[in-house]
Amino acid sequence: MSLTFSLFLEITELDLKIVFFIFVNLSVVISFGSPLFFLTLGKLASFGMYSSRKK
């Protein structure tokens, strides 16, 4: 039972991080406008592809 509970806590923590990340991105969009957001998204995507290719 404790294993399931700790797993649930990890999932909840991950969800909170994702929600926080989305919230920060929305704040950036509101503050600086869409072009900068898409530029950042492109950088993140290219960095993710680079790091996954590197492994």
C-alpha positions as CSV (number, residue, x, y, z in Angstrom):
1,M,0.0,0.0,0.0
2,S,2.8,2.4,0.8
3,L,4.4,1.8,-2.6
4,T,1.2,2.8,-4.4
5,F,0.9,5.9,-2.2
6,S,4.5,7.0,-2.9
7,L,3.9,6.3,-6.6
8,F,0.8,8.5,-6.4
9,L,2.8,11.2,-4.8
10,E,5.5,11.1,-7.5
11,I,2.8,11.3,-10.2
12,T,1.1,14.2,-8.4
13,E,4.5,16.0,-8.1
14,L,5.1,15.5,-11.8
15,D,1.7,16.9,-12.7
16,L,2.3,19.9,-10.5
17,K,5.6,20.6,-12.3
18,I,3.9,20.3,-15.7
19,V,1.1,22.6,-14.6
20,F,3.6,25.1,-13.2
21,F,5.6,24.9,-16.5
22,I,2.5,25.6,-18.5
23,F,1.6,28.5,-16.2
24,V,5.0,30.0,-16.6
25,N,4.8,29.7,-20.4
26,L,1.4,31.4,-20.4
27,S,2.8,34.2,-18.3
28,V,5.6,34.6,-20.8
29,V,3.1,34.7,-23.7
30,I,1.0,37.4,-21.9
31,S,4.1,39.4,-21.0
32,F,6.2,39.3,-24.2
33,G,3.8,38.1,-26.9
34,S,3.6,35.0,-29.0
35,P,6.7,35.2,-31.3
36,L,9.1,35.0,-28.4
37,F,7.1,32.0,-27.0
38,F,7.3,30.2,-30.3
39,L,11.0,31.0,-30.6
40,T,11.6,29.5,-27.1
41,L,9.4,26.5,-28.0
42,G,11.5,25.9,-31.1
43,K,14.7,26.1,-29.1
44,L,13.4,23.7,-26.5
45,A,12.3,21.3,-29.3
46,S,15.6,21.4,-31.1
47,F,17.5,21.0,-27.8
48,G,15.3,18.0,-26.9
49,M,16.0,16.4,-30.4
50,Y,19.7,17.1,-29.9
51,S,19.9,15.5,-26.5
52,S,17.9,12.5,-27.5
53,R,20.1,12.0,-30.6
54,K,23.2,12.3,-28.4
55,K,22.4,9.3,-26.3
